[in-house]
Amino acid sequence: MKEVMIVTGAGQISMAIARRVGYGKKIVMGDKNIQNANAIAKTMNDAGYDVVPFEMDLSSRESILKMIEEAKKYGPITMMVNGAGVSPSQAPIETILHVDLYGTAVLLEEVGKVIEPGGVGVTISSQSGFRMKQLTPQEDEQLACTPTEELLNIDLLKVENIRDTLHAYQLAKRCNEKRVMAESVKWGEKKARINAIAPGIVVTPLAIDEFNGPRGDFYKNMFASCPAGRPGTADEIANVAELLMSDRGAFITGSTFLIDGGATASYYYGPLKPQQ
Ligand SMILES: NC(=O)c1ccc[n+]([C@@H]2O[C@H](COP(=O)([O-])OP(=O)(O)OC[C@H]3O[C@@H](n4cnc5c(N)ncnc54)[C@H](O)[C@@H]3O)[C@@H](O)[C@H]2O)c1
């Protein structure tokens, strides 16, 4: 038996984190697109990791539970990385809400029930959650604490109250931040920790779809005009994940770490500030 790391979303950010912290572990690499999971598993197995690809859909509780059952066959679950997601140019409002918002909430809840003492997880949210106007304290609490099966029924998340796919994505990522806070209390009861990382633009297939989508020029300007002056790489996200998932992060839980080259700072107080 080995310690097991559950990964959802066989994408670039997931792989970078799995390579950084997943050595010596059994890694169950889940993705809706099994070709992606197979490809990442092959790259990592060729580099000495122990990865098994698994077809799963983050938007389905049943699928999440099947993945957890599969993972338990290999040993105790000590790590979780949630890097599955769809972006505003990739999917309609309903899909973004089901995958990025509901699916993430269910995954945190279900893994939280089985995570070992000393276990640790990260979920990938986004700078987009920081770009939306402030919600009321009551709305934030609803995002944090509404039971998962009722989440998509709250007024804030009703499709008729959502402007477009970007707004849905922002709400989903804000919800991730709030869920991580609420779940960290439950994970803490099991002596486990859970945090979120909110990346800015990181070059991956998902970001490339955004560059080629209706907001492509907006995104290209965002990284060119942010303090870092460039997009990020998945390995830079793994730098933060490594801290959070190691003993050096032992006092960090329930937090969201913005790593965006300063784009959010510039959006509020610099050249990226929207013109009125
Ligand atoms: N790349 C960026 O610029 C950026 C910025 C902010 C946040 N993010 C977030 O990072 C996360 C990872 O994205 P990435 O950039 O590594 O993209 P990626 O395209 O490399 O990987 C995303 C993976 O998620 C999978 N996926 C999509 N829907 C799924 C579902 N329902 N169930 C299971 N798997 C599913 C895709 O098949 C894909 O393999 C996403 O949540 C994304 O919103 C990315």
The ligand as an ORCA input file, in Angstrom:
! r2SCAN-3c Opt
* xyz 0 1
  N      -4.657     28.597    -17.119
  C      -5.076     29.711    -16.565
  O      -4.764     30.828    -17.020
  C      -5.944     29.657    -15.364
  C      -6.173     30.837    -14.650
  C      -6.967     30.803    -13.536
  C      -7.545     29.611    -13.129
  N      -7.332     28.469    -13.848
  C      -7.984     27.252    -13.372
  O      -7.059     26.198    -13.287
  C      -7.733     24.951    -13.392
  C      -6.904     24.050    -14.286
  O      -6.851     24.558    -15.591
  P      -5.556     24.463    -16.534
  O      -5.222     25.843    -16.915
  O      -4.530     23.554    -15.947
  O      -6.241     23.845    -17.823
  P      -6.028     22.546    -18.694
  O      -6.843     22.774    -19.920
  O      -4.569     22.227    -18.849
  O      -6.710     21.401    -17.770
  C      -8.050     21.366    -17.393
  C      -8.503     19.912    -17.427
  O      -9.792     19.800    -16.813
  C     -10.505     18.802    -17.507
  N     -11.930     18.912    -17.260
  C     -12.801     19.820    -17.763
  N     -14.042     19.553    -17.315
  C     -13.959     18.476    -16.495
  C     -14.897     17.733    -15.736
  N     -16.208     18.033    -15.744
  N     -14.458     16.687    -15.020
  C     -13.154     16.327    -15.025
  N     -12.220     16.987    -15.744
  C     -12.616     18.056    -16.462
  C     -10.147     19.044    -18.955
  O     -10.431     17.904    -19.781
  C      -8.649     19.353    -18.855
  O      -7.862     18.185    -19.022
  C      -9.153     25.273    -13.860
  O     -10.045     25.194    -12.764
  C      -9.041     26.727    -14.299
  O     -10.268     27.420    -14.139
  C      -6.535     28.460    -14.948
*
